[in-house]
Amino acid sequence: MLAAGRPYAPSTVFIIITAYATLDSAIQALRYWAFDYLFKPSSVHEILQVVENGLASRQQRIPPMIR
């Protein structure tokens, strides 16, 4: 899904949360520029921190005239 969505939404921050984490799937996600890869169970605090970091990262990548 990430490979299909990335070309249509290059500035979107993708965070993968999975119950079936494998090294291969983590490498694949990062290869397609997932911002982070979390596995269940993840705490609400951890998820919120990753989302905040992802949004901050996105703001740094978007030129000021587009924001």
N, C-alpha and C positions, 0 to 999 in steps of 0.2 A: 504494500500500500504506500509506503514511503517513497519508493522508487517511482510510482505512478503520480504521486502528488507533488513531488519536488519541482518538476518542470513548470507546473501551473501556478505554484505559489512559492517562488524562491526565497521570499523574505519571511515566510512562516517559520516559527520555531516549533519543531517537532520534538515531542517528548514521548518516548516509548515506555509504556508500563505493561509488564507481562508477568504471567504466572508461570511461564515455561521458559525461563532464562537459560540460554546456552551460550557458550563462547562464540559459536558460529553466528547466532542471531545478533549478538551484541556487535560483532565485527561488521556484519552486514548493515546494521542500523547506522553505525558510525561512518561507514563507507558512503552512505547516502545522506550524510550530514545531519543526522539526528542530533539535537542539542544534548540530550541526555538519555540514558537507558536505565530504568528502574525496574526492580522486580518486586512482586508482591511477597509478603505484605510490606508496604511502605507506609510510614507514618504520615499523617496529614501535614505535620510540620515539614517533613522532608519534601513532600510534593509541592507545598507552597513555596519553599525555598528555591526549588528547581524552577518553578514557574516564574518567580520574581527574577531570578538570574537570567532566565531565557528572555524575558521581556526587556530587561536592562541591556542585554546583548543585542537584541533586535534594534533598540533605539540607537545604539552606537553605530549600527551598520546602515541605517536609513539616512540618506542625505537630508539636511535640515529643510530644504525647500519642499520636500515631499511630506514631512511629518505634519 
